[in-house]
Amino acid sequence: MILASKSPRRQELLHNITDDFRVIVSEVEEILPEGIAPEKAPVYLSDIKARAVAESHPDEVVIGADTVVILDGEVLGKPRDKDDAMRMLRALSGKVHTVVTGCSVYQGGRHISFSDTTRVEFYPLSDREMTEYIATGEPFDKAGAYGIQGRGSVLVRRIEGDFFNIMGLPVGRLKRELMNFGALQTHIKGETV
């Protein structure tokens, strides 16, 4: 199995499903087609990443994933700098946004794609709280400028949906999709199911 993602969080989460994988990062440019709906962007991006790696490894199971944070119809990517991180955190403060992760799986000319959505509500944030969080450096490699699994957890009031989806990989659903795809065997008491 191949994970077509350099995200250390996705690698960590995929270990919850299987330890039998390696990482090969796709070198495709992540450019969205004009007019694509924000909630469709993660599946599109996961698909182009997985397909690019699958072309070189057609017999292996290749998994691609991409996560976006959407607020009021706008995709919040990774912040460019401190000012951009502050802009995003101010926009998220006291509001509900959605996190959508798209996953694509390729093997032997077959493929499936799906997405999972989680709603996240932030506490109202003070300028001091946002500045202190930005100073940790944590926001800079994360969509929406926060990491729920780290210090960003204190910004979140409530979630509705899969917690791991927010981290970048809906592992429960992915496991089931891989099993339905025929790409994952499970073992119970030494027997393959």
Secondary structure, DSSP 8 states (H G I E B T S, - for coil): -EE----HHHHHHHTTT-S--EE----------TT--GGGHHHHHHHHHHHHHHHH-TTS-EEEEEEEEEETTEEE---SSHHHHHHHHHHHTT-EEEEEEEEEEEETTEEEEEEEEEEEEE----HHHHHHHHHTTGGGGSGGG--TTTGGGGGEEEEES-HHHHHT--HHHHHHHHHHHT----EETTEE-
